[in-house]
């Protein structure tokens, strides 16, 4: 039982999305217990609640792909060691790990090995079901609580004896506040090249090439790209041609565009929530692709397609993956992400009203099953219950 005095929760998030989700839970926790203090590592939104000392490391932590991780190995090794030392000195009431499994699961294991006796709680369950289900029993041995945001995840962890709570998806809860009443603009194609610099550098030129093909075959098409920041927008405009590039307008564009091209990641779920008919693209190095396809045991990279697999073909045993179902969203990964292939799919969506409307309805149906409203509050309640049990 946590004593009635103040308690310190040590949060760790390593990506922009994790920073946002953690900050929402911090806000909910503060509303429930005014005596809670926050510390740890994350981004600027978390820092607003935590104050100082707090490690705002998001800009350096948010790497993607095997090569990027290897290039920054020294940085992560030093950060890992320093974090263990700080936790030992601070003695927080509990550790709350937010997504970011490559770092956070290793941290949890090292904390247990070092003798940390507090509770270790995980928010936004790591997607080990996609690449190494055999790790789930080991994860169950080092954590005290797993909070899931997808409904099919909870039975997997529960089967290994880990206390697990499904709370709904907090990202979609946040998107509810950004819904606008606007008709889709005929012929408008939205490009969403990602939020990381490397993603934009790899993906946006392919989108520009697709736009050139689409324009020749569908002259009435117009193009707009959403940049994650003004710095990204500046670099994108250098090669964008007549594509309009704006920063900070992704959610509006997802609701105005008739069709879209979305870089794999959080934006694909956001686009689905708004019912945008889109295709998924992901440009990665050949090495990363070849390694990744041998490790993944899910059919499809996009979360919408994975969710559909579990919806259509739920496995008889929660420890088993769902059987593949036809992709809801077409995916163009690595060498298949060519301007020609992407243009062909966008032209199909622009020309075929029935296919476009059908895809939009299916996306809305899938995301409606994620129980978004109140997700952050339920997550905060689950964390407190775990702390006070």
C-alpha positions as semicolon CSV with decimal commas, in nm:
position;residue;x (nm);y (nm);z (nm)
1;X;0,000;0,000;0,000
2;X;0,137;0,342;-0,101
3;X;0,140;0,573;0,205
4;X;-0,084;0,882;0,204
5;X;0,214;1,115;0,167
6;X;0,359;1,224;-0,166
7;X;0,473;0,964;-0,417
8;X;0,713;0,992;-0,709
9;X;0,646;0,818;-1,038
10;X;0,941;0,783;-1,276
11;X;0,816;0,798;-1,636
12;X;1,019;0,697;-1,940
13;X;0,907;0,776;-2,297
14;X;1,131;0,794;-2,602
15;X;0,914;0,924;-2,887
16;X;0,691;1,223;-2,955
17;X;0,376;1,011;-2,942
18;X;0,484;0,859;-2,610
19;X;0,550;1,208;-2,474
20;X;0,193;1,311;-2,561
21;X;0,031;0,997;-2,419
22;X;0,238;1,009;-2,099
23;X;0,151;1,377;-2,046
24;X;-0,220;1,296;-2,076
25;X;-0,190;1,028;-1,809
26;X;0,016;1,259;-1,587
27;X;-0,263;1,516;-1,614
28;X;-0,525;1,257;-1,519
29;X;-0,313;1,130;-1,229
30;X;-0,258;1,481;-1,097
31;X;-0,635;1,531;-1,101
32;X;-0,682;1,218;-0,890
33;X;-0,392;1,262;-0,649
34;X;-0,245;1,608;-0,598
35;X;0,045;1,462;-0,398
36;X;0,196;1,282;-0,698
37;X;0,536;1,399;-0,821
38;X;0,679;1,310;-1,161
39;X;1,034;1,254;-1,276
40;X;1,215;1,062;-1,548
41;X;1,283;1,108;-1,918
42;X;1,062;1,207;-2,206
43;X;0,967;1,517;-2,401
44;X;0,846;1,875;-2,354
45;X;0,485;1,786;-2,271
46;X;0,592;1,555;-1,991
47;X;0,838;1,816;-1,867
48;X;0,552;2,063;-1,814
49;X;0,411;1,831;-1,547
50;X;0,740;1,705;-1,407
51;X;0,934;2,031;-1,389
52;X;1,298;1,977;-1,302
53;X;1,498;1,762;-1,275
54;X;1,365;1,596;-1,588
55;X;1,550;1,462;-1,892
56;X;1,398;1,601;-2,214
57;X;1,568;1,360;-2,452
58;X;1,304;1,302;-2,722
59;X;1,502;1,467;-3,002
60;X;1,790;1,224;-2,953
61;X;1,588;0,919;-2,848
62;X;1,348;0,901;-3,143
63;X;1,554;0,695;-3,384
64;X;1,408;0,447;-3,630
65;X;1,551;0,135;-3,792
66;X;1,838;-0,097;-3,708
67;X;2,106;0,121;-3,868
68;X;2,001;0,432;-3,676
69;X;2,008;0,240;-3,348
70;X;2,358;0,107;-3,419
71;X;2,486;0,453;-3,509
72;X;2,368;0,590;-3,175
73;X;2,465;0,290;-2,964
74;X;2,715;0,482;-2,751
75;X;2,460;0,749;-2,667
76;X;2,196;0,498;-2,560
77;X;2,442;0,295;-2,356
78;X;2,546;0,601;-2,159
79;X;2,188;0,717;-2,116
80;X;2,082;0,372;-1,999
81;X;2,354;0,359;-1,734
82;X;2,277;0,712;-1,612
83;X;1,906;0,635;-1,585
84;X;1,970;0,330;-1,369
85;X;2,189;0,539;-1,140
86;X;1,928;0,816;-1,114
87;X;1,649;0,569;-1,032
88;X;1,863;0,408;-0,763
89;X;1,930;0,750;-0,610
90;X;1,574;0,884;-0,641
91;X;1,398;0,566;-0,519
92;X;1,065;0,639;-0,695
93;X;0,746;0,470;-0,579
94;X;0,708;0,312;-0,921
95;X;0,843;0,314;-1,275
96;X;0,598;0,385;-1,558
97;X;0,737;0,280;-1,896
98;X;0,556;0,427;-2,195
99;X;0,582;0,234;-2,523
100;X;0,942;0,253;-2,666
101;X;1,006;-0,120;-2,606
102;X;1,361;-0,152;-2,738
103;X;1,487;0,066;-2,453
104;X;1,215;0,028;-2,190
105;X;1,203;-0,352;-2,173
106;X;1,580;-0,365;-2,127
107;X;1,551;-0,101;-1,857
108;X;1,284;-0,302;-1,674
109;X;1,499;-0,614;-1,687
110;X;1,806;-0,427;-1,561
111;X;1,608;-0,270;-1,277
112;X;1,491;-0,609;-1,155
113;X;1,842;-0,748;-1,186
114;X;1,977;-0,455;-0,982
115;X;1,734;-0,531;-0,702
116;X;1,475;-0,257;-0,761
117;X;1,179;-0,353;-0,542
118;X;0,924;-0,095;-0,654
119;X;0,651;-0,163;-0,905
120;X;0,724;-0,148;-1,277
121;X;0,418;-0,055;-1,479
122;X;0,395;-0,048;-1,859
123;X;0,164;0,182;-2,053
124;X;0,094;0,118;-2,423
125;X;0,200;-0,243;-2,445
126;X;0,503;-0,323;-2,659
127;X;0,415;-0,487;-2,987
128;X;0,624;-0,797;-2,922
129;X;0,331;-0,995;-3,062
130;X;0,446;-0,869;-3,402
131;X;0,805;-0,987;-3,382
132;X;0,873;-1,212;-3,079
133;X;0,579;-1,360;-2,891
134;X;0,819;-1,584;-2,702
135;X;0,923;-1,279;-2,497
136;X;0,579;-1,235;-2,341
137;X;0,634;-1,483;-2,052
138;X;0,969;-1,316;-1,978
139;X;0,805;-0,974;-1,981
140;X;0,541;-1,106;-1,740
141;X;0,819;-1,198;-1,499
142;X;0,954;-0,844;-1,464
143;X;0,642;-0,625;-1,479
144;X;0,357;-0,568;-1,235
145;X;0,103;-0,429;-1,481
146;X;0,054;-0,410;-1,856
147;X;-0,185;-0,150;-1,997
148;X;-0,299;-0,232;-2,350
149;X;-0,450;-0,001;-2,611
150;X;-0,560;-0,270;-2,860
151;X;-0,825;-0,523;-2,754
152;X;-0,650;-0,832;-2,891
153;X;-0,337;-0,768;-2,682
154;X;-0,479;-0,821;-2,333
155;X;-0,548;-1,198;-2,366
156;X;-0,189;-1,255;-2,483
157;X;-0,036;-1,105;-2,171
158;X;-0,299;-1,246;-1,937
159;X;-0,219;-1,595;-2,066
160;X;0,129;-1,552;-1,916
161;X;-0,004;-1,447;-1,577
162;X;0,063;-1,074;-1,609
163;X;-0,205;-0,843;-1,469
164;X;-0,333;-0,667;-1,781
165;X;-0,589;-0,393;-1,846
166;X;-0,730;-0,282;-2,182
167;X;-0,813;0,089;-2,162
168;X;-0,881;0,188;-2,523
169;X;-0,658;0,398;-2,745
170;X;-0,563;0,739;-2,600
171;X;-0,447;0,874;-2,937
172;X;-0,799;0,846;-3,074
173;X;-0,933;1,011;-2,761
174;X;-0,711;1,309;-2,835
175;X;-0,823;1,315;-3,198
176;X;-1,188;1,347;-3,095
177;X;-1,112;1,708;-3,001
178;X;-0,973;1,782;-3,347
179;X;-1,271;1,670;-3,552
180;X;-1,398;1,941;-3,785
181;X;-1,713;1,959;-3,994
182;X;-1,586;1,992;-4,349
183;X;-1,656;1,820;-4,680
184;X;-1,375;1,638;-4,858
185;X;-1,231;1,845;-5,140
186;X;-1,262;1,671;-5,479
187;X;-0,926;1,580;-5,629
188;X;-0,724;1,676;-5,320
189;X;-0,449;1,425;-5,238
190;X;-0,286;1,445;-4,896
191;X;0,076;1,341;-4,839
192;X;0,194;1,250;-4,490
193;X;0,568;1,167;-4,506
194;X;0,624;1,108;-4,133
195;X;0,747;1,304;-3,835
196;X;1,112;1,199;-3,825
197;X;1,372;1,368;-4,043
198;X;1,499;1,039;-4,187
199;X;1,147;0,927;-4,273
200;X;1,078;1,252;-4,455
201;X;1,408;1,236;-4,640
202;X;1,334;0,885;-4,764
203;X;0,960;0,907;-4,820
204;X;0,875;1,254;-4,949
205;X;1,073;1,232;-5,275
206;X;0,875;0,919;-5,361
207;X;0,552;1,107;-5,295
208;X;0,670;1,391;-5,517
209;X;0,738;1,141;-5,794
210;X;0,392;0,988;-5,750
211;X;0,234;1,333;-5,772
212;X;0,399;1,395;-6,108
213;X;0,248;1,074;-6,247
214;X;-0,095;1,141;-6,097
215;X;-0,099;1,493;-6,238
216;X;-0,040;1,366;-6,591
217;X;-0,326;1,116;-6,574
218;X;-0,563;1,313;-6,353
219;X;-0,509;1,683;-6,431
220;X;-0,769;1,804;-6,182
221;X;-0,575;1,652;-5,891
222;X;-0,429;1,887;-5,632
223;X;-0,164;1,802;-5,374
224;X;-0,096;1,911;-5,021
225;X;0,164;1,773;-4,780
226;X;0,159;1,791;-4,400
227;X;0,495;1,863;-4,236
228;X;0,557;1,781;-3,871
229;X;0,745;2,107;-3,817
230;X;0,846;2,426;-3,995
231;X;1,198;2,288;-4,029
232;X;1,062;1,984;-4,214
233;X;0,837;2,206;-4,424
234;X;1,135;2,417;-4,530
235;X;1,326;2,112;-4,652
236;X;1,020;1,962;-4,821
237;X;0,944;2,281;-5,015
238;X;1,287;2,262;-5,176
239;X;1,172;1,958;-5,379
240;X;0,792;1,983;-5,362
241;X;0,724;2,147;-5,698
242;X;0,360;2,263;-5,692
243;X;0,272;2,054;-5,386
244;X;0,149;2,283;-5,110
245;X;0,346;2,213;-4,791
246;X;0,212;2,325;-4,455
247;X;0,329;2,249;-4,102
248;X;0,098;2,138;-3,826
249;X;-0,204;2,073;-4,048
250;X;-0,205;1,693;-4,066
251;X;-0,536;1,632;-3,891
252;X;-0,716;1,900;-4,089
253;X;-0,575;1,763;-4,416
254;X;-0,682;1,410;-4,322
255;X;-1,039;1,539;-4,305
256;X;-1,027;1,752;-4,621
257;X;-0,842;1,524;-4,865
258;X;-1,019;1,279;-5,093
259;X;-0,728;1,032;-5,085
260;X;-0,396;1,009;-4,906
261;X;-0,050;0,856;-4,894
262;X;0,065;0,796;-4,536
263;X;0,404;0,693;-4,400
264;X;0,380;0,390;-4,173
265;X;0,344;0,483;-3,808
266;X;0,105;0,667;-3,583
267;X;-0,031;0,873;-3,873
268;X;-0,186;0,563;-4,032
269;X;-0,412;0,518;-3,728
270;X;-0,491;0,890;-3,725
271;X;-0,588;0,879;-4,092
272;X;-0,808;0,576;-4,028
273;X;-0,982;0,753;-3,739
274;X;-1,077;1,037;-3,975
275;X;-1,190;0,793;-4,244
276;X;-0,932;0,908;-4,500
277;X;-0,897;0,654;-4,785
278;X;-0,522;0,605;-4,809
279;X;-0,234;0,374;-4,890
280;X;0,061;0,307;-4,662
281;X;0,424;0,361;-4,760
282;X;0,748;0,293;-4,579
283;X;1,092;0,347;-4,725
284;X;1,363;0,166;-4,532
285;X;1,706;0,033;-4,617
286;X;1,735;-0,306;-4,781
287;X;1,919;-0,442;-4,476
288;X;1,647;-0,335;-4,234
289;X;1,376;-0,473;-4,462
290;X;1,542;-0,812;-4,508
291;X;1,598;-0,851;-4,134
292;X;1,253;-0,724;-4,045
293;X;1,054;-0,954;-4,271
294;X;1,225;-1,254;-4,114
295;X;1,139;-1,141;-3,763
296;X;0,780;-1,027;-3,808
297;X;0,505;-1,280;-3,754
298;X;0,213;-1,063;-3,855
299;X;0,069;-1,019;-4,199
300;X;0,101;-0,651;-4,275
301;X;0,287;-0,355;-4,133
302;X;-0,007;-0,120;-4,086
303;X;-0,195;-0,145;-3,757
304;X;-0,529;-0,121;-3,939
305;X;-0,450;-0,436;-4,135
306;X;-0,334;-0,614;-3,820
307;X;-0,650;-0,513;-3,634
308;X;-0,856;-0,642;-3,924
309;X;-0,680;-0,979;-3,909
310;X;-0,786;-1,022;-3,545
311;X;-1,135;-0,896;-3,624
312;X;-1,191;-1,137;-3,913
313;X;-0,981;-1,435;-3,798
314;X;-0,950;-1,433;-3,416
315;X;-0,706;-1,708;-3,310
316;X;-0,840;-1,999;-3,100
317;X;-0,552;-1,948;-2,856
318;X;-0,459;-1,589;-2,756
319;X;-0,092;-1,684;-2,767
320;X;-0,119;-1,748;-3,142
321;X;-0,124;-1,482;-3,417
322;X;-0,437;-1,419;-3,618
323;X;-0,454;-1,567;-3,964
324;X;-0,412;-1,322;-4,249
325;X;-0,712;-1,147;-4,397
326;X;-0,713;-0,933;-4,712
327;X;-0,549;-0,599;-4,644
328;X;-0,788;-0,314;-4,579
329;X;-0,519;-0,059;-4,666
330;X;-0,273;-0,137;-4,943
331;X;0,090;-0,131;-4,831
332;X;0,400;-0,031;-5,027
333;X;0,713;-0,119;-4,830
334;X;1,085;-0,076;-4,908
335;X;1,152;-0,153;-5,277
336;X;0,778;-0,177;-5,358
337;X;0,729;0,186;-5,249
338;X;0,781;0,332;-5,595
339;X;0,620;0,645;-5,742
340;X;0,454;0,429;-6,008
341;X;0,293;0,186;-5,762
342;X;0,176;0,461;-5,527
343;X;0,036;0,669;-5,813
344;X;-0,160;0,371;-5,943
345;X;-0,328;0,319;-5,605
346;X;-0,406;0,688;-5,556
347;X;-0,557;0,706;-5,904
348;X;-0,775;0,407;-5,819
349;X;-0,904;0,584;-5,510
350;X;-0,962;0,910;-5,696
351;X;-1,153;0,746;-5,982
352;X;-1,350;0,473;-5,805
353;X;-1,611;0,633;-5,577
354;X;-1,743;0,298;-5,455
355;X;-1,397;0,166;-5,360
356;X;-1,304;0,492;-5,192
357;X;-1,625;0,513;-4,989
358;X;-1,606;0,147;-4,893
359;X;-1,251;0,189;-4,763
360;X;-1,352;0,496;-4,563
361;X;-1,641;0,311;-4,397
362;X;-1,421;0,015;-4,310
363;X;-1,155;0,237;-4,154
364;X;-1,416;0,411;-3,939
365;X;-1,560;0,078;-3,829
366;X;-1,221;-0,062;-3,725
367;X;-1,121;0,245;-3,525
368;X;-1,462;0,270;-3,358
369;X;-1,388;-0,064;-3,188
370;X;-1,084;0,080;-3,007
371;X;-1,295;0,237;-2,731
372;X;-1,120;0,574;-2,739
373;X;-1,330;0,797;-2,514
374;X;-1,189;0,814;-2,160
375;X;-0,880;0,605;-2,238
376;X;-0,632;0,826;-2,050
377;X;-0,853;0,841;-1,743
378;X;-0,889;0,462;-1,740
379;X;-0,512;0,426;-1,777
380;X;-0,450;0,660;-1,482
381;X;-0,701;0,467;-1,272
382;X;-0,529;0,137;-1,359
383;X;-0,190;0,280;-1,258
384;X;-0,320;0,405;-0,925
385;X;-0,496;0,078;-0,848
386;X;-0,173;-0,110;-0,919
387;X;0,020;0,126;-0,693
388;X;-0,226;0,107;-0,407
389;X;-0,303;-0,264;-0,417
